[in-house]
């Protein structure tokens, strides 16, 4: 016998909300989301749901939560949330919380945990005077939910739908980048497709390490022209930007000849997205001055305490970005394209960036994560560089075939 089919989309709800879950299931089917698991059998402990969820690790899966007072009361429902969260699943909460609803301390803590992962949608406007639920009663909410589900890969036929991003002919007058990789704007994400599986798997892994607190960097390896840069910039980063307040992804940068300056420019560009006006040269000088003044051994190597100083300086910048984005608990992702350039850079700029990357992953509970692209044949070069200390616990995703594709 073959393996049991694992549905793409899961709906978690309290038994008292079963009628609402059935209504949601019908609405999902009408919109084409017909590969759904909804437990109407009230299975004790939710074991069937958790077994199915565990079996789906490595595939693109989305979990919808009907977050009502009854859901927040339920230990089983919250255990389902933790299972999905620790497995890196895409979580989309739908809030059924009447205005003025009193929550006890446990319910309030559970609600805060859910809101820290996704802003979700308040579907109370979709209820009629008779208490019936009809998502199409509010077309704005229905449209946002449908678009969000398609973007997350809840349609088994489509995967991660590039049509979730709007084509911008001003930024991308032609859908064909030629020999250049796609950028990290939404306009590029709208044209990039053909890497749905790799994008979904990578994002699931990133969500998982955020949940578990692990600090491994992600390396996307592949031959030249395999589409590594496009996968990071147009596949992963634009989607992570939509997963606030959980994530705040920095603009992707190449180290180039002045790695620390280019890192500072990525920080400044990210801040500009949230109204911060910072000169990247000034950011670079602040980082470089802090790096020059940390303690070193007689051999010139950083003392352990120095990493804490660098981590604090980096976190000062990260906290400012998170505050501007109104996402105080977000995880910051540093995306570096063609990371082998770190090893080729001469002088203190490359050394400083390498040390800041080490510092980003040095502190327990660090809010920083790294994603880097690198040519497979250049990986040994990076491993022989002082920056190799960030490579010891890396997860690699190979991109073996050209994948720069587009839609008109």
C-alpha positions in Angstrom: 0.0 0.0 0.0 1.2 3.5 -0.7 1.5 6.3 1.8 -1.7 8.0 3.0 -2.4 11.3 1.2 -1.6 14.3 3.3 -3.9 17.3 2.6 -2.4 20.6 1.7 -4.6 22.7 4.0 -5.6 22.1 7.7 -8.3 23.8 9.6 -8.0 23.8 13.4 -11.1 24.6 15.4 -12.8 23.9 18.8 -15.6 21.4 18.8 -18.0 24.1 19.8 -17.2 25.9 16.6 -17.8 22.9 14.3 -20.7 24.6 12.4 -18.4 27.5 11.6 -15.7 25.1 10.5 -18.1 23.4 8.2 -19.1 26.8 6.7 -15.4 27.6 6.2 -14.8 24.3 4.6 -17.6 24.9 2.1 -16.3 28.3 1.3 -12.8 27.0 0.7 -14.1 24.3 -1.7 -16.0 26.9 -3.6 -12.8 28.9 -4.1 -10.8 25.9 -5.3 -9.2 24.9 -2.0 -10.5 21.4 -2.0 -7.6 19.5 -0.5 -8.5 20.2 3.1 -8.5 18.4 6.4 -11.2 19.4 8.9 -11.7 17.1 11.9 -15.5 16.9 12.4 -15.1 13.6 14.3 -14.0 15.1 17.6 -11.1 12.6 17.8 -9.8 12.5 21.4 -6.5 14.4 21.7 -6.5 15.3 18.0 -4.1 12.4 17.3 -5.2 11.9 13.7 -4.6 15.6 13.0 -1.1 15.6 14.5 -0.1 12.4 12.8 -1.1 13.9 9.4 0.7 17.1 10.2 3.9 15.3 11.2 3.7 13.2 8.0 3.6 16.4 5.9 7.0 17.7 7.0 9.0 18.8 3.9 5.9 19.6 1.8 4.1 22.9 1.4 1.3 23.0 4.1 -0.9 25.7 5.5 -2.9 25.8 8.7 -6.0 27.9 9.3 -7.0 28.5 12.9 -10.5 29.5 13.9 -9.4 31.5 17.0 -12.5 31.8 19.2 -12.8 32.0 23.0 -13.4 28.2 22.9 -10.3 27.6 20.8 -8.2 29.7 23.3 -9.6 27.6 26.1 -8.7 24.3 24.5 -5.4 22.6 25.4 -5.7 20.4 22.4 -6.2 23.3 20.0 -3.2 25.1 21.4 -1.2 21.9 21.1 -2.1 21.8 17.5 -0.8 25.4 17.1 2.5 24.4 18.8 2.9 21.4 16.6 2.4 23.4 13.4 4.6 26.2 14.7 7.5 24.0 15.6 7.2 22.2 12.3 7.5 25.5 10.4 4.0 25.4 8.9 2.4 28.5 7.4 0.0 29.7 10.1 -3.0 31.9 9.2 -5.4 32.8 12.1 -9.0 33.8 11.6 -10.2 35.6 14.7 -13.7 35.0 16.0 -13.5 37.2 19.1 -16.5 39.4 19.8 -15.7 43.0 20.8 -15.2 43.3 24.5 -14.7 39.6 25.0 -13.0 38.9 28.3 -10.0 36.6 28.2 -8.4 35.0 31.2 -4.6 35.0 31.6 -4.1 31.7 29.8 -6.3 32.7 26.9 -4.5 36.1 26.6 -1.1 34.5 26.5 -2.2 32.1 23.8 -3.6 34.9 21.8 -0.4 36.8 22.1 1.6 33.8 20.8 -0.6 33.5 17.8 -0.5 37.2 17.0 3.3 37.1 17.2 3.4 34.8 14.1 0.7 36.4 11.8 -1.6 39.4 12.0 -4.4 37.2 10.7 -7.9 38.4 9.8 -10.8 39.4 12.0 -13.8 37.7 10.5 -16.4 39.0 13.0 -17.8 41.4 10.2 -18.7 38.2 8.3 -21.3 37.2 10.9 -25.0 38.0 10.3 -27.5 39.2 12.9 -28.6 35.6 13.3 -25.1 34.4 14.2 -24.4 32.7 10.9 -21.0 33.0 9.2 -20.7 34.0 5.6 -17.2 35.0 4.5 -18.5 36.6 1.3 -20.6 39.0 3.5 -17.4 41.2 3.6 -15.7 41.1 0.2 -12.5 42.7 1.5 -12.0 40.0 4.1 -12.9 37.3 1.7 -10.5 38.7 -0.9 -7.6 39.0 1.5 -8.1 35.4 2.8 -8.2 34.0 -0.7 -5.1 35.9 -1.8 -3.3 34.9 1.3 -4.1 31.2 0.9 -3.0 31.2 -2.7 0.3 33.0 -1.8 0.9 30.5 0.9 0.4 27.5 -1.4 -2.9 26.3 -0.2 -4.0 25.4 -3.7 -2.7 21.9 -4.5 -2.9 22.6 -8.2 -0.9 25.9 -8.1 1.6 25.7 -5.3 3.1 29.1 -4.3 1.1 31.3 -6.6 3.2 34.1 -8.2 -0.1 35.9 -9.0 -0.3 36.8 -5.3 2.1 39.6 -6.3 1.0 42.4 -8.7 2.9 42.8 -12.0 4.5 46.2 -12.0 5.4 47.2 -15.6 7.1 50.4 -14.3 9.6 48.4 -12.3 9.7 45.5 -14.7 8.8 46.7 -18.2 9.9 43.3 -19.5 9.3 39.9 -17.8 12.7 38.6 -18.9 15.8 39.5 -16.8 18.2 38.2 -19.4 21.5 37.2 -17.7 20.6 39.1 -14.5 18.9 37.5 -11.5 15.6 38.7 -10.3 15.6 41.4 -7.6 13.9 41.2 -4.2 10.9 43.5 -4.9 7.3 42.3 -5.2 7.5 43.2 -8.9 10.1 40.5 -9.3 8.2 38.0 -7.2 5.3 38.5 -9.5 7.4 37.3 -12.5 9.4 34.5 -10.8 8.0 31.0 -10.8 9.0 27.4 -11.4 10.6 27.1 -7.9 7.5 26.7 -5.9 8.7 23.5 -4.1 12.2 24.9 -3.2 10.7 28.2 -2.0 8.1 26.4 0.1 10.6 24.0 1.6 13.1 26.8 2.4 10.5 29.0 4.0 9.2 26.1 6.1 12.7 25.4 7.3 13.2 29.1 8.2 10.0 29.2 10.1 11.1 26.1 12.0 14.4 27.5 13.1 12.6 30.6 14.3 10.3 28.5 16.4 13.0 26.3 17.8 15.6 29.0 18.3 18.2 27.2 16.3 20.9 29.4 14.7 22.1 27.5 11.6 22.6 29.6 8.5 20.9 28.5 5.3 23.2 28.1 2.3 21.6 27.8 -1.2 24.1 26.0 -3.3 24.2 25.4 -7.0 26.1 25.8 -10.2 26.5 29.2 -11.9 23.2 30.1 -13.6 21.1 27.6 -11.5 18.9 30.4 -10.2 20.2 30.5 -6.6 20.0 34.3 -6.5 16.5 34.5 -7.9 15.3 31.8 -5.4 16.5 33.9 -2.5 15.6 37.3 -3.8 12.3 36.8 -5.7 11.1 33.5 -4.1 11.9 33.8 -0.4 12.4 37.3 0.7 9.2 38.9 -0.7 7.1 36.2 0.9 8.9 36.6 4.2 8.1 40.3 4.1 4.4 39.4 4.1 4.9 37.3 7.2 5.1 40.1 9.7 5.2 40.4 12.6 7.1 37.1 12.7 9.8 38.1 10.1 11.6 41.3 9.0 13.8 40.4 6.1 16.6 42.8 5.2 17.1 43.7 1.5 19.4 41.2 -0.1 22.9 42.4 -0.9 26.2 41.2 -2.5 29.4 41.6 -0.5 31.3 43.0 -3.5 34.5 44.9 -2.9 33.3 46.7 0.2 31.2 44.1 2.1 30.4 46.1 5.2 29.3 49.2 3.2 27.0 47.0 1.1 25.6 45.4 4.3 25.0 48.9 5.6 23.2 49.9 2.4 20.9 46.9 2.7 20.1 48.0 6.3 19.4 51.6 5.0 17.2 50.3 2.2 15.2 48.2 4.6 14.7 51.0 7.0 13.5 53.3 4.1 10.7 50.8 3.5 9.4 51.7 7.0 10.1 55.4 6.9 13.6 55.5 8.4 16.0 57.8 6.7 19.6 56.6 7.4 22.7 57.2 5.4 24.4 53.9 4.6 27.8 55.5 5.0 27.0 56.5 8.5 25.8 53.0 9.4 29.0 51.5 8.0 31.1 53.9 10.1 29.2 53.0 13.3 29.7 49.3 12.6 33.3 49.7 11.6 34.2 51.8 14.6 32.7 49.3 17.0 34.5 46.5 15.3 37.9 48.3 15.4 37.6 48.9 19.2 36.7 45.4 20.4 39.3 43.3 22.3 41.5 40.9 20.4 44.0 38.2 21.4 47.8 38.7 20.7 47.2 36.9 17.4 44.6 39.4 16.4 41.6 37.1 16.9 38.4 38.4 18.5 38.0 37.6 22.2 34.8 35.9 23.1 33.6 39.1 24.8 34.1 41.0 21.6 31.4 39.0 19.9 29.0 40.2 22.5 29.9 43.8 21.8 29.4 43.3 18.1 26.1 41.5 18.7 24.9 44.4 20.9 25.8 46.9 18.2 24.1 44.9 15.5 21.0 44.4 17.7 20.8 48.2 18.3 20.3 48.5 14.5 17.9 45.5 14.4 15.8 46.8 17.2 15.4 50.1 15.4 14.2 48.4 12.3 11.8 46.2 14.2 10.4 49.3 16.0 9.9 51.2 12.7 8.1 48.1 11.3 6.0 47.8 14.4 7.2 44.2 14.7 9.1 44.1 18.0 9.3 40.3 18.2 10.3 39.7 14.6 13.2 37.6 13.4 15.6 39.6 11.2 16.9 37.7 8.1 20.2 38.8 6.6 20.1 37.7 2.9 23.6 37.6 1.2 23.9 36.8 -2.5 27.1 35.3 -3.9 28.6 34.9 -0.4 31.9 33.7 -1.7 32.7 37.4 -2.3 33.2 37.7 1.5 36.3 35.5 1.2 37.6 37.4 -1.8 37.3 40.9 -0.3 40.5 42.5 0.8 41.0 44.5 4.0 39.0 45.2 7.1 35.6 45.6 5.5 35.3 41.9 4.6 36.8 40.9 8.0 34.3 43.1 9.8 31.3 41.7 8.0 32.4 38.2 8.7 32.7 39.0 12.4 29.3 40.6 12.5 27.8 37.5 10.9 29.4 35.4 13.5 28.1 37.7 16.2 24.6 37.5 14.8 24.6 33.8 15.4 26.5 33.8 18.7 24.0 34.8 21.3 21.3 32.4 22.6 17.9 33.7 21.6 19.4 35.9 18.9 16.8 37.5 16.6 19.1 37.2 13.6 19.2 34.5 10.9 21.3 34.1 7.8 20.4 33.0 4.2 23.3 32.9 1.7 23.7 31.9 -1.9 27.0 30.5 -3.1 28.3 28.6 -6.1 29.0 25.0 -5.2 32.5 25.1 -6.5 33.2 28.2 -4.3 32.0 26.7 -1.1 35.4 25.3 -0.1 36.8 28.8 -0.6 34.5 30.3 1.9 35.1 27.4 4.3 38.8 28.2 4.3 38.1 31.9 5.2 37.7 33.2 8.8 34.0 33.6 7.9 33.8 29.8 7.8 32.9 29.8 11.5 29.4 30.5 10.4 29.4 27.4 8.1 29.8 24.7 10.7 26.1 24.1 11.1 24.6 24.9 7.8 21.6 23.5 5.9 22.0 23.4 2.1 19.4 23.4 -0.6 20.7 22.6 -4.0 19.4 24.5 -7.1 20.7 22.2 -9.9 18.9 23.5 -12.9 18.2 26.9 -14.4 15.0 28.4 -13.0 14.7 32.0 -14.2 11.2 31.8 -15.6 8.5 34.4 -16.1 4.9 35.0 -16.9 3.6 37.7 -19.2 
